[in-house]
């Protein structure tokens, strides 16, 4: 992984993981124990979001949020939410490079931790294991850039929106 990061960094740039931590976690099984006897195929819905906060000139907190909702026979079987966070130092990058690192490399590093937490919560709640599939954060970031360009091209006001590192 570090080789890939180095290929994207300009000379003299550095990317450091300072801390990775769980910022918030929640699990609910509102229909338990009755939901364990429900027949039917589970319907899963996953929502993913990312927030970036600049902590100093070179330090950023990135929070990757995952919410997984499982419904069976029209009833909520469980709701698992994890906000996996990290503090990253990015020095020597231009603004576009910082944006790309925050939108791709940081969530790529946080995702396995978040996926493990979600999986553990679901199993601890008495449900079968759920294995989260890999996510292409580079593709999500590229789509976000296209959307930003379209909004700017159409004259849509972006005032108040956070654009750095949104995946």
RASUL-V860049 format. One record per run of one state. SS is the DSSP state (helix for helix, strand for strand, loop for the rest). FROM is the first residue (numbers start at 1). LEN is the number of residues. If there is no record, write none. Layout:
BEGIN
ss | from | len
SS | FROM | LEN
SS | FROM | LEN
END
This chain:
BEGIN
ss | from | len
loop | 1 | 1
helix | 2 | 7
loop | 9 | 5
strand | 14 | 15
loop | 29 | 5
helix | 34 | 4
loop | 38 | 5
strand | 43 | 12
loop | 55 | 4
strand | 59 | 14
loop | 73 | 2
strand | 75 | 17
loop | 92 | 3
helix | 95 | 30
loop | 125 | 12
helix | 137 | 17
loop | 154 | 14
END
